[in-house]
Amino acid sequence: MKFSVLMPVHNGIKFSDLENSLRSILNNSKKFDDFVIIVDGIVDKKKKNLFFKLKNNKRIKIYYKKKTSLSKILNFGLNKTKNDLVFRCDADDKNSKKRFEEQLKFFKNNKLDILGSNLCEKFEGKKLVKIMPKYIFLINLIFRNPINHMTVIYNKKKILKIGGYPEIPFMEDYALWLMSFMNKLKIGNIQKTLVYSNLDVNTFKRRRNLKTIQSEFYLLFFLMKNNFLLSLIFVIPITLRILSKILPLDMFKILYISFRKNND
């Protein structure tokens, strides 16, 4: 089964994390035949040199874009991939050795359109596992994003048919899953940890600022435009998420970690 890999890269990514991410993709047990890397904005010399070396691999295509939104980058990238099945990978996350193999098998056997997995987040020496529901129903979508974006494989044609990623900063993936649900796409998670990510204090700061609060309102307006009755259900959950984002940083961290399983 042929598949593509889609990875956006920006200069804020640590070079060592980028190397580890690329290594985990190139050395995966199931080999891609198409790898699209979208460089978002200007990157430093070390990253440029790395991308220059990657160009020798005919299966890898690298595109350089002016700094723009993640949704625009991903929609551009989806249109550049050559296969219907596309894996989303983040430039600073490590993929398990058999991620592609295991997700392809589960995706096919369960006749899914979108498939994610559990995610292991490393923070202060602890391994925190974000466990996702196997199947996605409305109740799973209401209070939080039930899909770890960097763990996803999806059917590109069906994603583009419903308009691709909506222009909602910090919530483009959540909005996409909601649109997918409204359009009756079949969504699920393989309940295995297949991607590994690193957290630090800056991660929490990025997730509780004015821009992320504004995005909650944008998400609500988006829902009102596409399904007014559904948007009414989301008013209370969105309000609760906004309240969580104005908590002091230490309290926000405790709340965030409480939704993860300590896997030490």
Number of C-alpha atoms within 10 A of each C-alpha: 12 14 22 24 24 22 22 19 21 16 13 9 14 12 16 10 17 19 16 16 23 21 13 19 22 14 13 17 15 18 15 19 15 20 24 21 24 21 22 19 13 15 15 11 9 10 20 13 10 13 16 12 10 15 12 10 10 10 13 17 18 17 13 13 13 10 12 10 14 21 20 15 21 20 16 15 19 25 13 18 20 17 18 15 20 25 25 19 23 21 22 22 23 24 26 18 17 16 21 22 14 16 22 20 12 15 22 11 9 12 13 18 21 24 28 30 28 23 27 25 22 17 14 9 7 12 19 23 22 20 21 22 16 17 15 18 14 11 9 14 16 18 15 12 16 26 27 19 19 24 26 19 27 21 19 21 16 16 21 13 9 15 12 24 23 20 18 22 18 20 19 21 22 21 23 20 22 18 22 20 16 14 12 10 18 16 23 25 26 20 15 18 19 22 25 21 20 16 12 11 12 8 11 16 13 12 14 20 13 12 12 19 20 14 17 21 16 17 24 19 14 18 19 15 10 13 13 13 10 15 19 12 12 18 14 13 14 20 14 12 16 20 12 17 20 14 13 10 15 11 13 18 15 10 13 12 16 11 12 16 14 15 12 8
